[in-house]
Amino acid sequence: MLIFDEIQRAPEELLDNIIDIFDTAGAAPALTHAPHKTPVNTSLCIVIVISDLGATKLSPDMDRDTAKQVLNPN
Protein backbone atom coordinates (compact mmCIF):
# COMPACT_ATOMS: atom_id res chain seq x y z
CA MET A 1 0.00 0.00 0.00
CA LEU A 2 1.29 3.44 -0.93
CA ILE A 3 -0.14 6.67 0.46
CA PHE A 4 0.67 10.00 -1.17
CA ASP A 5 -0.49 12.94 0.95
CA GLU A 6 -0.69 16.47 -0.50
CA ILE A 7 0.13 15.12 -3.95
CA GLN A 8 -0.42 18.59 -5.44
CA ARG A 9 3.00 19.60 -4.08
CA ALA A 10 4.82 16.92 -6.08
CA PRO A 11 6.58 18.06 -9.26
CA GLU A 12 4.81 17.00 -12.47
CA GLU A 13 7.87 14.99 -13.55
CA LEU A 14 7.61 12.90 -10.37
CA LEU A 15 3.90 12.32 -10.99
CA ASP A 16 4.65 11.16 -14.53
CA ASN A 17 7.19 8.67 -13.18
CA ILE A 18 4.72 7.35 -10.61
CA ILE A 19 2.08 6.89 -13.31
CA ASP A 20 4.59 5.03 -15.49
CA ILE A 21 5.30 2.59 -12.65
CA PHE A 22 1.64 1.64 -12.31
CA ASP A 23 0.62 1.94 -15.96
CA THR A 24 2.79 -0.85 -17.35
CA ALA A 25 0.22 -1.97 -19.98
CA GLY A 26 1.27 -5.60 -19.79
CA ALA A 27 4.99 -4.93 -19.41
CA ALA A 28 7.13 -6.46 -16.68
CA PRO A 29 6.64 -4.93 -13.22
CA ALA A 30 8.66 -1.75 -12.75
CA LEU A 31 9.20 -2.24 -9.02
CA THR A 32 11.46 -4.75 -7.31
CA HIS A 33 11.89 -5.69 -3.66
CA ALA A 34 15.43 -5.65 -2.26
CA PRO A 35 17.55 -7.62 -1.44
CA HIS A 36 16.34 -10.38 -3.78
CA LYS A 37 15.12 -8.08 -6.58
CA THR A 38 11.80 -9.89 -6.59
CA PRO A 39 9.40 -8.25 -9.10
CA VAL A 40 6.36 -6.57 -7.57
CA ASN A 41 3.07 -6.95 -9.40
CA THR A 42 1.96 -3.31 -9.38
CA SER A 43 -1.57 -4.27 -10.43
CA LEU A 44 -2.01 -5.69 -6.91
CA CYS A 45 -0.91 -2.47 -5.15
CA ILE A 46 -3.31 -0.20 -3.33
CA VAL A 47 -2.53 3.45 -3.99
CA ILE A 48 -4.18 6.24 -2.00
CA VAL A 49 -3.68 9.80 -3.24
CA ILE A 50 -4.79 12.67 -1.01
CA SER A 51 -5.22 16.23 -2.22
CA ASP A 52 -7.69 19.04 -1.80
CA LEU A 53 -6.61 20.68 -5.06
CA GLY A 54 -9.58 21.14 -7.36
CA ALA A 55 -11.90 19.19 -5.10
CA THR A 56 -14.91 21.05 -6.47
CA LYS A 57 -13.69 21.24 -10.09
CA LEU A 58 -12.66 17.67 -10.87
CA SER A 59 -14.71 14.63 -11.76
CA PRO A 60 -13.72 10.95 -11.58
CA ASP A 61 -14.76 10.65 -15.24
CA MET A 62 -12.07 13.10 -16.44
CA ASP A 63 -8.92 11.89 -18.11
CA ARG A 64 -5.60 13.40 -17.04
CA ASP A 65 -5.39 15.97 -19.86
CA THR A 66 -8.91 17.27 -19.19
CA ALA A 67 -8.17 17.57 -15.46
CA LYS A 68 -4.97 19.52 -16.19
CA GLN A 69 -6.93 21.94 -18.41
CA VAL A 70 -9.55 22.48 -15.71
CA LEU A 71 -6.91 23.25 -13.06
CA ASN A 72 -4.64 25.30 -15.35
CA PRO A 73 -6.81 26.94 -18.02
CA ASN A 74 -3.91 29.08 -19.37
N, C-alpha and C positions, 0 to 999 in steps of 0.2 A: 504494500500500500504506500502510495506517495501522496503527500499533502503539500500543496503549494498555496501559501497564504499571501495575500496582497500581490497577486500575480501581475497586476497592472504596473508594478514598479520594475519588473524584469525587462531587460532590453529585448527588442524585437528579434534580434539574432539568436538570443538564448531560447526564446519561445519557438522559433523555427526549428532549432535543434531538438527541442523536446518533442515537438510534433513529429519530426522525422524518426525518432526512436520508436514511437508508438504506431506510426503509420507505415509499417513495413511492406504492406501490400503483397504478402506471401513470401517476402524475402526472409533470410535467416534472422533470428533475433539479434537486435543491436546491443543488448545488454549482456554482460557476463558477470558471474559471481566469483570473486577471488576467494581462496587461492587456487581453486581448481579450474577456473575459467569455464565453468558450467554455463551454457547458454540459458538465458531467462526468456520464457515465452511471454512477451509483453502483452499478448492478447488476454492473459489471465491476470494482469495487474489491475488494481483499483486505483484510480487517480482522482483526487479531490482537488478542485481548483477554487479558491476563494477570492472574490473581488467584489467591491461595490461599484466599480466603474461601469457606468452605463446601465445600471440595474433597471432603470425605467425605460431605456431606449432599445434594449436588445431583446431578441426573441430566440427561443431554442431552434426555430426553423431556419434561421439565417446561416448562410455559409460564411466562411472566414472573411472573404473579400467584402461582402455586404456589411458585415459587422464593422469592419475597419472604416468603410465609407460613412456609416452612421456616426461613429465616434470621432472621426476626423474628416469632416465634409470638405476641407480645403484641398 
